[in-house]
Protein backbone atom coordinates (compact mmCIF):
# COMPACT_ATOMS: atom_id res chain seq x y z
CA UNK A 1 0.00 0.00 0.00
CA UNK A 2 2.08 2.76 -1.01
CA UNK A 3 2.46 5.59 -3.47
CA UNK A 4 3.48 6.18 -6.97
CA UNK A 5 5.97 4.02 -5.55
CA UNK A 6 5.97 3.50 -1.88
CA UNK A 7 7.36 1.72 -0.15
CA UNK A 8 2.49 1.41 7.77
CA UNK A 9 -0.41 7.94 23.17
CA UNK A 10 0.95 6.38 25.81
CA UNK A 11 -1.85 4.52 27.45
CA UNK A 12 -4.04 6.72 29.59
CA UNK A 13 -7.14 6.26 31.68
CA UNK A 14 -9.19 8.95 29.98
CA UNK A 15 -9.49 8.90 26.20
CA UNK A 16 -10.82 12.02 24.53
CA UNK A 17 -12.14 11.24 21.02
CA UNK A 18 -10.52 13.03 18.11
CA UNK A 19 -12.56 14.98 15.57
CA UNK A 20 -12.33 12.16 13.04
CA UNK A 21 -13.27 9.33 15.38
CA UNK A 22 -16.60 7.53 15.23
CA UNK A 23 -18.34 6.91 18.58
CA UNK A 24 -18.60 3.44 20.07
CA UNK A 25 -16.65 1.65 17.36
CA UNK A 26 -14.01 -0.89 18.29
CA UNK A 27 -10.99 -2.66 16.94
CA UNK A 28 -12.00 -5.79 15.07
CA UNK A 29 -10.73 -8.94 16.80
CA UNK A 30 -8.45 -11.15 14.74
CA UNK A 31 -10.99 -13.98 14.54
CA UNK A 32 -13.47 -11.68 12.83
CA UNK A 33 -11.26 -11.40 9.80
CA UNK A 34 -11.86 -15.07 9.08
CA UNK A 35 -15.42 -15.67 10.33
CA UNK A 36 -17.79 -12.74 10.07
CA UNK A 37 -20.94 -14.53 11.17
CA UNK A 38 -19.34 -16.02 14.28
CA UNK A 39 -17.96 -12.62 15.29
CA UNK A 40 -21.25 -10.75 14.92
CA UNK A 41 -23.13 -13.41 16.85
CA UNK A 42 -20.59 -13.26 19.66
CA UNK A 43 -20.65 -9.49 19.87
CA UNK A 44 -24.43 -9.34 20.03
CA UNK A 45 -24.34 -11.92 22.80
CA UNK A 46 -21.97 -9.67 24.71
CA UNK A 47 -24.43 -6.80 24.49
CA UNK A 48 -22.44 -4.53 22.20
CA UNK A 49 -24.53 -4.66 19.08
CA UNK A 50 -23.46 -1.20 17.94
CA UNK A 51 -19.94 -2.46 17.37
CA UNK A 52 -21.23 -5.53 15.56
CA UNK A 53 -23.30 -3.37 13.24
CA UNK A 54 -20.31 -1.15 12.60
CA UNK A 55 -18.19 -4.16 11.71
CA UNK A 56 -20.89 -5.70 9.54
CA UNK A 57 -21.21 -2.51 7.55
CA UNK A 58 -17.55 -2.64 6.50
CA UNK A 59 -17.70 -6.21 5.22
CA UNK A 60 -18.37 -7.08 1.61
CA UNK A 61 -19.28 -10.44 0.05
CA UNK A 62 -16.22 -10.52 -2.25
CA UNK A 63 -14.26 -13.76 -2.05
CA UNK A 64 -10.48 -13.55 -1.77
CA UNK A 65 -8.47 -15.03 -4.62
CA UNK A 66 -7.20 -18.40 -3.32
CA UNK A 67 -3.72 -17.67 -4.69
CA UNK A 68 -3.68 -14.33 -2.87
CA UNK A 69 -4.75 -16.05 0.35
CA UNK A 70 -1.73 -18.34 0.03
CA UNK A 71 0.53 -15.27 0.28
CA UNK A 72 -0.80 -14.17 3.65
CA UNK A 73 1.40 -14.46 6.72
CA UNK A 74 1.25 -16.73 9.73
CA UNK A 75 -1.04 -15.96 12.70
CA UNK A 76 0.43 -13.82 15.46
CA UNK A 77 -1.06 -14.40 18.90
CA UNK A 78 1.06 -12.50 21.42
CA UNK A 79 -0.16 -8.95 20.98
CA UNK A 80 -2.55 -6.51 22.58
CA UNK A 81 -4.87 -3.98 20.96
CA UNK A 82 -3.82 -0.42 21.76
CA UNK A 83 -7.05 1.37 22.82
CA UNK A 84 -5.67 4.76 21.78
CA UNK A 85 -5.44 3.56 18.19
CA UNK A 86 -8.43 1.26 17.83
CA UNK A 87 -10.62 3.58 15.75
CA UNK A 88 -9.43 5.42 12.65
CA UNK A 89 -12.79 7.05 11.99
CA UNK A 90 -13.44 4.84 8.96
CA UNK A 91 -14.15 1.17 8.39
CA UNK A 92 -11.15 -1.12 8.21
CA UNK A 93 -10.23 -1.90 4.61
CA UNK A 94 -10.93 -5.47 3.53
CA UNK A 95 -7.84 -7.60 3.80
CA UNK A 96 -8.02 -8.68 0.16
CA UNK A 97 -7.62 -5.06 -0.95
CA UNK A 98 -4.89 -4.16 1.54
CA UNK A 99 -2.82 -7.16 0.46
CA UNK A 100 -3.31 -6.89 -3.31
CA UNK A 101 -3.47 -3.14 -4.05
CA UNK A 102 0.13 -2.25 -3.30
CA UNK A 103 3.04 -0.24 -4.62
CA UNK A 104 6.35 -2.01 -4.17
CA UNK A 105 8.45 -0.58 -6.94
CA UNK A 106 11.24 -3.11 -6.63
CA UNK A 107 8.80 -5.69 -7.98
CA UNK A 108 7.07 -3.64 -10.66
CA UNK A 109 5.43 -0.36 -11.55
CA UNK A 110 1.79 -1.39 -11.08
CA UNK A 111 -0.42 -1.96 -8.03
CA UNK A 112 -0.77 -5.65 -8.86
CA UNK A 113 2.66 -6.84 -7.71
CA UNK A 114 1.64 -9.32 -5.02
CA UNK A 115 2.53 -12.40 -7.07
CA UNK A 116 5.94 -11.07 -8.15
CA UNK A 117 6.71 -10.00 -4.57
CA UNK A 118 6.71 -13.65 -3.48
CA UNK A 119 10.30 -13.77 -4.80
CA UNK A 120 11.39 -11.71 -1.79
CA UNK A 121 13.60 -13.88 0.48
CA UNK A 122 12.68 -13.25 4.12
CA UNK A 123 14.21 -16.16 6.05
CA UNK A 124 16.89 -15.68 7.27
CA UNK A 125 16.68 -11.92 7.80
CA UNK A 126 18.98 -9.42 9.49
CA UNK A 127 18.11 -5.85 10.44
CA UNK A 128 21.29 -3.94 11.29
CA UNK A 129 20.98 -0.75 13.36
CA UNK A 130 23.96 1.52 13.74
CA UNK A 131 25.46 4.91 13.08
CA UNK A 132 25.35 7.45 15.90
CA UNK A 133 24.20 5.05 18.61
CA UNK A 134 25.73 3.77 21.82
CA UNK A 135 24.42 0.23 21.43
CA UNK A 136 24.40 -0.97 17.79
CA UNK A 137 22.28 -4.04 17.20
CA UNK A 138 21.55 -6.78 14.71
CA UNK A 139 18.05 -8.21 14.93
CA UNK A 140 17.10 -11.52 13.36
CA UNK A 141 13.69 -12.69 12.20
CA UNK A 142 12.76 -14.04 15.60
CA UNK A 143 13.72 -10.77 17.31
CA UNK A 144 11.29 -8.80 15.17
CA UNK A 145 8.24 -10.50 16.68
CA UNK A 146 9.52 -11.40 20.16
CA UNK A 147 12.06 -8.84 21.36
CA UNK A 148 9.58 -5.97 21.72
CA UNK A 149 5.99 -6.25 23.05
CA UNK A 150 3.65 -6.31 20.06
CA UNK A 151 0.46 -4.28 19.79
CA UNK A 152 -2.25 -3.76 17.21
CA UNK A 153 -2.91 -0.24 15.94
CA UNK A 154 -5.58 0.75 13.45
CA UNK A 155 -4.17 3.57 11.32
CA UNK A 156 -5.29 5.52 8.31
CA UNK A 157 -3.01 5.06 5.32
CA UNK A 158 -2.78 7.82 2.70
CA UNK A 159 -0.92 7.50 -0.59
CA UNK A 160 0.52 10.51 -2.39
CA UNK A 161 -1.52 9.33 -5.38
CA UNK A 162 -4.66 10.34 -3.43
CA UNK A 163 -5.99 6.93 -2.45
CA UNK A 164 -6.45 5.75 1.11
CA UNK A 165 -7.02 2.72 3.33
CA UNK A 166 -7.45 1.84 7.00
CA UNK A 167 -5.16 -0.97 8.16
CA UNK A 168 -4.88 -2.87 11.48
CA UNK A 169 -1.10 -3.09 11.83
CA UNK A 170 0.76 -5.29 14.30
CA UNK A 171 4.13 -4.20 15.58
CA UNK A 172 5.89 -1.95 18.07
CA UNK A 173 6.63 1.77 18.47
CA UNK A 174 9.82 3.01 16.83
CA UNK A 175 10.67 4.57 20.17
CA UNK A 176 11.16 1.07 21.62
CA UNK A 177 13.95 0.35 19.16
CA UNK A 178 15.48 3.78 19.81
CA UNK A 179 15.61 3.01 23.51
CA UNK A 180 17.35 -0.27 22.73
CA UNK A 181 20.13 1.26 20.61
CA UNK A 182 20.50 4.58 22.49
CA UNK A 183 21.12 7.29 19.85
CA UNK A 184 23.83 9.78 20.74
CA UNK A 185 23.18 13.50 21.16
CA UNK A 186 24.59 14.10 17.66
CA UNK A 187 21.92 11.98 15.94
CA UNK A 188 19.48 14.26 14.10
CA UNK A 189 18.17 12.00 11.32
CA UNK A 190 17.48 8.31 10.77
CA UNK A 191 17.68 6.48 7.43
CA UNK A 192 15.86 3.23 6.63
CA UNK A 193 17.22 1.07 3.82
CA UNK A 194 15.11 -1.59 2.10
CA UNK A 195 16.18 -4.97 0.75
CA UNK A 196 17.72 -4.83 -2.70
CA UNK A 197 19.18 -7.51 -4.95
CA UNK A 198 19.25 -6.70 -8.67
CA UNK A 199 18.62 -10.34 -9.50
CA UNK A 200 15.44 -10.40 -7.39
CA UNK A 201 14.19 -6.84 -7.10
CA UNK A 202 14.39 -6.02 -10.79
CA UNK A 203 12.26 -2.90 -10.71
CA UNK A 204 9.51 -1.90 -13.14
CA UNK A 205 9.17 -3.95 -16.33
CA UNK A 206 9.38 -0.94 -18.62
CA UNK A 207 13.15 -0.94 -18.46
CA UNK A 208 14.36 1.80 -16.10
CA UNK A 209 14.49 -0.35 -12.99
CA UNK A 210 18.24 -0.80 -12.86
CA UNK A 211 18.90 2.89 -13.51
CA UNK A 212 16.96 4.15 -10.49
CA UNK A 213 18.71 5.08 -7.21
CA UNK A 214 18.51 1.70 -5.48
CA UNK A 215 18.32 0.61 -2.77
CA UNK A 216 15.13 2.30 -1.63
CA UNK A 217 15.96 4.59 1.28
CA UNK A 218 13.61 6.65 3.41
CA UNK A 219 14.38 8.87 6.38
CA UNK A 220 12.88 10.73 9.33
CA UNK A 221 14.14 13.31 11.75
CA UNK A 222 15.03 11.96 15.16
CA UNK A 223 11.99 13.77 16.61
CA UNK A 224 9.66 12.17 14.07
CA UNK A 225 10.98 8.70 14.83
CA UNK A 226 10.49 9.31 18.56
CA UNK A 227 6.87 10.42 18.07
CA UNK A 228 4.34 8.05 19.59
CA UNK A 229 2.64 7.47 16.22
CA UNK A 230 5.81 6.22 14.49
CA UNK A 231 5.56 2.45 14.25
CA UNK A 232 7.37 -0.61 12.94
CA UNK A 233 4.87 -3.10 11.51
CA UNK A 234 5.67 -6.80 11.51
CA UNK A 235 2.12 -7.88 10.75
CA UNK A 236 -1.40 -6.90 9.78
CA UNK A 237 -4.88 -8.44 10.15
CA UNK A 238 -3.62 -10.71 12.91
CA UNK A 239 -0.83 -12.24 10.82
CA UNK A 240 2.80 -11.62 9.97
CA UNK A 241 3.32 -9.24 7.06
CA UNK A 242 2.83 -10.65 3.58
CA UNK A 243 5.78 -10.05 1.30
CA UNK A 244 3.84 -7.60 -0.85
CA UNK A 245 3.23 -5.46 2.24
CA UNK A 246 6.90 -5.23 3.16
CA UNK A 247 7.75 -8.39 5.10
CA UNK A 248 9.21 -8.93 7.56
CA UNK A 249 9.34 -5.33 8.88
CA UNK A 250 8.27 -1.98 7.49
CA UNK A 251 7.82 1.64 8.57
CA UNK A 252 4.36 3.04 9.33
CA UNK A 253 4.15 6.82 9.73
CA UNK A 254 0.44 7.52 9.21
CA UNK A 255 0.60 11.32 9.12
CA UNK A 256 2.86 11.17 6.04
CA UNK A 257 2.27 10.00 2.49
CA UNK A 258 2.79 6.29 2.04
CA UNK A 259 6.07 6.48 0.12
CA UNK A 260 7.68 7.53 3.42
CA UNK A 261 6.96 4.04 4.77
CA UNK A 262 9.96 1.98 3.71
CA UNK A 263 9.33 -1.75 3.28
CA UNK A 264 11.44 -4.85 3.97
CA UNK A 265 14.00 -2.90 5.99
CA UNK A 266 17.52 -4.32 6.31
CA UNK A 267 19.40 -1.33 7.76
CA UNK A 268 18.68 1.62 10.03
CA UNK A 269 21.32 4.30 10.50
CA UNK A 270 21.33 7.30 12.82
CA UNK A 271 23.10 10.30 11.26
CA UNK A 272 23.88 13.95 11.88
CA UNK A 273 23.09 15.01 8.29
CA UNK A 274 19.86 14.64 6.32
CA UNK A 275 20.12 11.46 4.19
CA UNK A 276 19.22 11.33 0.51
CA UNK A 277 15.93 9.49 0.01
CA UNK A 278 14.57 7.63 -2.99
CA UNK A 279 11.71 9.73 -4.36
CA UNK A 280 13.09 13.00 -3.10
CA UNK A 281 16.24 12.22 -5.13
CA UNK A 282 14.31 11.30 -8.28
CA UNK A 283 11.88 14.23 -8.25
CA UNK A 284 12.30 16.66 -5.34
CA UNK A 285 9.67 19.06 -6.69
CA UNK A 286 7.04 16.29 -6.48
CA UNK A 287 8.14 14.25 -3.45
CA UNK A 288 9.40 16.32 -0.56
CA UNK A 289 11.58 15.00 2.23
CA UNK A 290 8.94 15.86 4.83
CA UNK A 291 5.93 14.64 2.80
CA UNK A 292 3.23 15.28 5.40
CA UNK A 293 -0.37 14.81 4.26
CA UNK A 294 -1.71 18.28 3.47
CA UNK A 295 -4.83 19.04 1.42
CA UNK A 296 -3.62 22.60 0.80
CA UNK A 297 -0.37 21.55 -0.87
CA UNK A 298 -1.16 19.95 -4.24
CA UNK A 299 1.07 17.51 -6.02
CA UNK A 300 2.32 19.24 -9.18
CA UNK A 301 0.13 16.91 -11.26
CA UNK A 302 -3.01 16.50 -9.14
CA UNK A 303 -4.93 17.92 -6.21
CA UNK A 304 -4.62 16.54 -2.68
CA UNK A 305 -7.96 18.03 -1.54
CA UNK A 306 -9.70 14.63 -1.58
CA UNK A 307 -8.87 10.95 -1.60
CA UNK A 308 -10.52 7.79 -2.92
CA UNK A 309 -11.20 5.10 -0.33
CA UNK A 310 -9.93 1.75 -1.57
CA UNK A 311 -12.46 -1.06 -1.59
CA UNK A 312 -15.62 0.93 -0.89
CA UNK A 313 -17.13 -0.50 -4.09
CA UNK A 314 -16.25 -3.50 -6.21
CA UNK A 315 -15.47 -1.19 -9.15
CA UNK A 316 -12.38 0.95 -8.44
CA UNK A 317 -13.84 3.73 -10.57
CA UNK A 318 -16.68 3.96 -8.05
CA UNK A 319 -14.59 4.08 -4.89
CA UNK A 320 -15.92 6.75 -2.58
CA UNK A 321 -14.11 10.06 -2.24
CA UNK A 322 -13.66 11.94 1.01
CA UNK A 323 -11.95 15.16 1.94
CA UNK A 324 -8.30 14.95 2.90
CA UNK A 325 -7.50 15.97 6.48
CA UNK A 326 -4.29 17.76 7.42
CA UNK A 327 -1.70 15.29 8.75
CA UNK A 328 -4.17 12.55 7.73
CA UNK A 329 -6.17 13.33 10.87
CA UNK A 330 -3.25 13.00 13.30
CA UNK A 331 -2.54 16.67 13.93
CA UNK A 332 -3.06 16.30 17.68
CA UNK A 333 -0.01 14.03 17.76
CA UNK A 334 2.36 15.64 15.26
CA UNK A 335 1.49 19.28 14.51
CA UNK A 336 3.90 20.54 17.16
CA UNK A 337 6.78 18.85 15.27
CA UNK A 338 6.35 21.37 12.47
CA UNK A 339 5.44 24.54 14.38
N, C-alpha and C positions, 0 to 999 in steps of 0.2 A: 504494500500500500504506500505508494510513494508519490513522486512527482514526475515531472517530465522525465525525470529520472531520479528516483529517490533512493533513495536508499532505502510518530512507538506519539496535609497539615499534621504536623504531629497530631497524634490522637488527642482529642479533647473530650470533655464531658458535655459540652454544649455545642451543638452544630447549628450555625445560622445558615439557612439556605441561600445560595447565590441567585442572582437574577435570572439565570438560565435554567435553574433546576426545576424539575417537576415535583409536586408534592406527593408524598406517600409511595413513591416508586422505590424499588429495591434492586440490588445486584441479583442477577440471575444465577442460581446455584448451578454448579457444573453439570449435575445430572439432567437438568432441564434442556441442555443442549442436545441431548440424545433422545429424550422421551418427553415430548411436550404434554401429552395427555396425563401421564403419571404426575408430572410436576403440578399442573393446574389442579388436579384432584387433591393433591397433598396440601397445596396452599389454601384452598377453600376449606379443607378440613381443619386447618390451623386458624381459621377465622380472619384471614387477610386477603379477602377476595379482591380488593382493589389492586393489589400487586399482581394477582393472577390475571386479572383483566388487562393490566398494562403489559404483562409479558405476552399474553395471547395476541394482543393487537400488533406486536412486532414480528410475529411468526407468519411465514408464508408457506404454501403447500409445495413449493418447488423441491424436487428431489435432487440431492447432491450427486454429481457424476461419480460413479463407483471408482474410477481411476483417480479422481481428485481426492476422494476419501482415503485412498491408500497412501497419500502423501502426508496425511495429518500426523502429528507427533504422538508421543506416548503419554498416557494420563499422569498428571502430577497431583499428588494428594496432600503433601505437607505444605499448605499455604492457608493464609487467612484473608478474608475480604476486608479491605480497608474501608471503614464506614465513611470517611471523608471523601472518598472517590468511588462511591457506589452508584452515583446517578449523574450522567452527563447531560441530562436535559433532553435527550432524544432516545429513541429505541436503539438497542444494541443491533448492529448490523448482522445479518445472517452470516454464519460461518462460511458458507459456500462462496459468498461474495468476497469476504475479507481474505480468503485464502486463494482466490483465483484472479482477482482484479488487482494486480500488483505491478509496480515498476521495480525492476531489479536489473539495471542497465547492463550489468556484466553478462546477463544471460539473454539479452535481446532488447529491442527498442519498442516493444508493444506491451500491453497490459497482460497478455496471455502467455506468461513465461513460466507458469508453474511446472509444466512437464520438463522443460529444459533445465530448470533449477535443481532438479533431482540429481544432476551431475555434481553438485556441491559436496565435497568430502567433509564430513563433520566429526568423524571419530577415527583417530584421536583429534583433539583440538587443544591449542594452547593460546591463552590470552596473556600477553606480556604487558606489564604496566611499569613504566619507568620515567626517566627524565628527572625533573626537579622534585624528587620525593626522597624521604628518609628511609623508606622501607619498600624497595622495588619487589614486585611479585610476579609469579607466573601461575596462572590458574588453569587447571585442566577441566575437562568436560564435567567431571563429578563436582568440582568446586562450584561451578556456575549454578547448580541447583541445590547445593547443600551447605555451602560455606556461609551464606547470608540468609537470614529468615526471609522466606518468600511471602509475598502478598499479592492479592488481586486488586487491580485498579481499573475502573472503567473510564476511559479517556476519549474525548473527541480527537479525531484525526483529520487534518486539513491539508490537502495537497495544493501546491502552488498552481496546479492546473485547474483549480476551482471545483474540485470534487471532494467529498467528505464522507467519513464513516464514524462509527462509535465502536470501539474495540475493548473487550475485557482482557487486559494484559496481565500476565503473571511475571513477577520479577522482584527486584529490590531497588531501593533508592540509590542513585549515584553517590549520594553522600556516604553511604555505608562503605563503598569501595574507597572513597577518599580517606575516610578515617583509617582504613586498613593500611594504606600506603603512605599516609602522612606527607602531603605536599609541603615543600619548603615555602618560606615567605617570598621567594622570588618567582614562584609559579603564578602566572597571570592568565594563561590559556591552557587548553587541553585539546589535543588532537586525537582522533579516533580513526584508525586505519582498518579498512575492510579486506577480507580475503581476496587475493588475486593470484591467478595462475593462467598465463596466456593460453595454455593448452586446454583449460577448463572453462574459464570465464572469458569467452571469446568476444564479448561485446555484441553490438547490434549487427544484424545480418547484412545491412546495406554497406558494409565495407570499411567504415571508419573506426571500428572498435579498437584496433591496435594502435591507432594514432592519438587516442584520447589520453588525458593525463592520469593513467592508472598508477597505483591503486586508488580506489575511491577513498578520499579522506574528508572527514568533517571535523568541525571544531566548535568549542564553546569557550566563553570566558570562565575563569575559575568561579566567579559568583553565580553564573548560570548553572554550572554543574552542581554547585552546592545547594541550589534552590530545591525546595521540597517536592516540586513537581517532577524534576529531572529523574529519569527512571531507566534502568536496564531491564529489558524484557527478555526472559528465557522461555516464555510460553504465552499462550492465548487460548481462550475457550477451554480452560481446564487441562490443556495438554502442552507438551513441549513445543517450541516453535517449529512449524514446517520450514523446509528449506527456502521456499519462495518468500517467506516472511522474514528471512534473515537469521536462520538458525546458525549456531546455537544461542547467540546473544546479539541484541541490537539496542540501539539508542531509541528512547521515546521522550520527546520534548514537545508536549502537546500544544504549547503556545506558539510554536514555530511551524513553518511549512514543512511538509513531510520530507523533502530532500535533506533536511538537517539531521534526519534520523538514520545514521549509518547502520548498515546491516552486516551480519557475519563478521564481527569485529575480532581482529587478531592482535592489535597493538593499541595501547593508550599511552600517550606521552604528555607529560606536564612541561610547559615551556614558558619562557619569559616573553617571547615575541609571538605575534599573531601568525598562526600557520596558514599556508596556502590551502584552500579547500577546492574540491572538485568543480562544482558548478560555478563558484565564484571566480575560478581561474578561467573557465571556458567562456563565460559571458557575464562579467561583473555588472553590467548595466541591467541585466535581467534577474540575476540571482545574487542578492547581497549576502554579505557575511552574516549579518544579524538575522535577516529573514523571518521577522516576527509577522504573524498574521495581522493584516491591517486592511480593512475595507477601503480606506481612503488613499492607499498607495497602490495604484494599478500596476499590473505587469505591463511592460511596454506593448504587449500584443493582445491583452484582454483585461477586462475589468475584474477586480476582486470584490466587488460590492455584494455578490451573492455566490452561492455554492450549490452544486447538485448533490443530493443525498443518495449515495450508492445503494442500490437494492430496493428502493421504495416502490418500484414497479418492475415487472418482468422485462419490459422494454427499456433499455438504457436511455432512449430518447425521451422517455416519459418520467424519468427520475425527478422527484420533487426538487424545487429550488427554495432555499431559505436565505435570509440575509446573513452576511458574514458579520461576526462579532469581533471587535478588537481583541487581540491576543487569544483568539479562538474561544473567548469566554472566560479566560483564566487571569484577567487583569488583577483581581484581588491578590493573586499570588506573585505576579511578576512585574507589574507596572513600575514598582519602585526601583527595579533594576535599570530602568531606562529614563529615570527622571532627569 
